[in-house]
Amino acid sequence: MLVLLHVSIAISSLIYTGYVFLSPSKARIYGVYGFIAATLISGGVLAFVAHASLLSVCVSGLLYLGIVSIGIVASHKKLAKESAADL
């Protein structure tokens, strides 16, 4: 059950990050941060409960964080560009 929840949160996070890139706002970017926190917490609990190999957990987590971080940075840049154009 926890695996399904964790995977659902992570996939939803990736989809939402794509949406935020297409239509960025400060509030939506904070929502991505919430998804990241939920994914990391559920992954940490899952790794602890399932006694998973820490190496595979860390590699998967870093890959996820890298992808979402690229989306956040791109969203921030796009939002800044749109804000500058409004001035």
N, C-alpha and C positions, 0 to 999 in steps of 0.2 A: 504494500500500500504506500509506504514512504517513497519507494523507488518511483512509482507512478506520479506521485505528487511532485517529487524533485524534477523529474523529466518534464512534466507539464509546465512547471514554473520556468524552467530553463528555456524551453521552446517558446513559450509565451513571451519571455523576456527578449529573445532574439527577434521575434515578429514585431513586438512593440518598439524595439530599438529601430527597426527599419521604418516603422510608421513615424517615429519621432524625427528621423532624418528627413522624411518627406515633408513633414509639417512640424517644424521645431517650435517649442516654447519652453520657457524656463520651468513651468510646472510639469510639463511632460518629461523633461530631462530628470527632474527630481523623482518622477515615477519610475524611470529606468533605474535610478539608484536604489529604490525600494525593491525592484525585481532582483537586482544584484544581491542585496542583503538577504532576501528570502532564499535565493538559490544557494548562496554560501552557507547559510544556516542549515538549510535542509540537507545539503551535501555533507556538512560537518557531522551532523547527527547521523546521517546514513553511514558515513565512514566509521564512526565510532561504534554504532550498533552492529553493523555487518562485519566489523573487523576487516575492512577492505585494505588492500595493499596501498600504502600511503603514496608510493611513487605514481601509480596509475591515477589515483585520485588527484594528486597535485598537477600532473600533466593535463588531465582533462579540465581541471579548474582553471589553470593558467590559459589554456586554449580558449575556453569560454570567456574569461575575463579579457583576453586580448581582442577577441572579436567585438564584444560589447563596448570595450573602451574605444576602439576605432570608431564605432558608430556614435559614441558620445562626443568624441572630439570633433568629428565631422559635423554633428548636429550643432555643437557650440559655434563652430566656424560659420555655418550657414545662418544661424540665428544672429550672430554678430554682423554678418554681411547684410542681412535683411534689416536689422536695426539701423545700420549706418545709412542704408538707402532711404529709410523713412525720414531721416533728418534733412 
